[in-house]
Amino acid sequence: MLDVAAVVADVRRGMIPAHVYNDPEIFALERDRLFSRAWVFLAHESEIPEPGDYVVRRVLADSFIVARDEDGTVRAMFNMCLHRGMQVCRAEMGNASHFRCPYHAWTYRNDGRLVGLPFHVDAYGGEDGFAKEGQSLLPAPALDVHQGLIFISLDPDAPPLRDHLGDFAFYLDLYARQSPAGLELRGPQRWRIKANWKIGAENFAGDSYHTPHTHASVVDIGLFREPKANKRKEGALYTAGPGAGTTYKLPPGDLTTRLRHVGYPDEMITRMRGAWTRAQRGLVENDGFMISAATLFPNLSLVHNWPKIDDSGTVVPFISLRQWQPVSANETEVLSWFAVDAAAPEPFKRDSYKAYVMCFGSSGMFEQDDVENWVSITDVAAGTMARRLNLNSRMGLTSAGKPLKPPLAGFSGPGTAYQGFGEFNQRHWLSMWGDHLLRPPPVHTSADMGAAR
């Protein structure tokens, strides 16, 4: 029988039981104790800009219709008919004023209200047998939006999203708010990999150590100048609230010079200067750090990179959001979005998208390198010997568990930052993971969920 407390204790000292990356018992605990209460990203408001627009997204096995109703309100509704449990909406996206169940044609408005019931009088005796008034698709227990990013929690007692984000909102907003217009998203690309979902989340949280080796071919062909080992160790690793991420060290210069270095045009730089706070500008201008990959616990990652997109060496930055959607202990559905400032010039949007598909997405060069590693880890973690091995995740610590070097002084962002290689971020992520596994699953009644009467 799995000793959860022992697993978490090992994780907290930086020694990860290898089997956690392919263990059905661990996966069941993640489903019941983590994803049952965590804030999980579902969609972005730019994906549903008009009344009636919708997308269908999941939190593990739970399917949700994320829709903008006729009044413009964003809603997330459990995609199950109140009658016999059929999925009400089977399309991935579209525009609809109503959703009609394909089984018995019960019909719901795009705000979830039940408005159509065939043969209501013949089958139920009308309102006396089944009152339509007040019946609706189950809403997500908690829904909130930050910078256009739509999150839900399956726990009606979840803390407010802004409280949950805490200090990580500082870094999240560097990706999500480059101007008052906010982001627009394209995608997602979706594909499945035979790998455990935690590996990608940890990798994006702060594994700058793998970049010069796993992605050596990207350096060799000159696509991207930054992943060289000497450049990666000049960057910073930061942890803040429920998130962690990495940065690159930029050449000397003021804010404009440094943003030009990564490929932003002057008109975007002007808007970024106005949209970011003094501390956010200071991270780039005073400290010389540019955000790169990051993960918001549990399974939303972001990446910001600036490859060369043509033979003349034109450098263009891109932003990608990606979600590691667990399918099983050894399979993950990856959702990958291209994100760009909505106010960016059209030529920049075009070139930024080109940069994105070269590097990430289902055919991206970085993506292929990473997945080969992650599949191999998951395969080996399934065996008997993996239950005898604890993986060493103590990079950056002395034998006594103290950091090899002090945190960066004067780092403009909140939280704690270290320069150079280390696994502070992965340990931070795994510590939150362990906290959830030790908590009993939440208990909710049908009344909490607004079940049909």
RAHU-V808256 format. One record per run of one state. SS is the DSSP state (a for helix, b for strand, c for the rest). FROM is the first residue (numbers start at 1). TO is the last residue. If there is no record, write none. Layout:
((SS:FROM:TO) (SS:FROM:TO))
//
This chain:
((c:1:3) (a:4:12) (c:13:14) (b:15:17) (a:18:21) (c:22:23) (a:24:34) (c:35:38) (b:39:44) (a:45:48) (c:49:52) (b:53:59) (c:60:61) (b:62:68) (c:69:73) (b:74:78) (c:79:92) (b:93:95) (c:96:97) (b:98:100) (c:101:106) (b:107:109) (c:110:112) (b:113:116) (c:117:119) (a:120:124) (c:125:125) (a:126:128) (c:129:135) (b:136:136) (c:137:138) (b:139:139) (c:140:141) (b:142:146) (c:147:148) (b:149:153) (c:154:160) (a:161:165) (c:166:167) (a:168:176) (c:177:182) (b:183:193) (c:194:196) (a:197:206) (c:207:210) (a:211:214) (c:215:215) (a:216:220) (c:221:228) (a:229:232) (c:233:235) (b:236:240) (c:241:242) (b:243:249) (c:250:254) (a:255:261) (c:262:265) (a:266:275) (c:276:277) (a:278:285) (c:286:288) (b:289:296) (c:297:299) (b:300:308) (c:309:314) (b:315:328) (c:329:330) (b:331:341) (c:342:345) (a:346:359) (c:360:364) (a:365:381) (c:382:384) (a:385:388) (c:389:389) (b:390:392) (c:393:396) (b:397:397) (c:398:402) (b:403:403) (c:404:415) (b:416:419) (c:420:423) (a:424:438) (c:439:445) (a:446:449) (c:450:453))
//
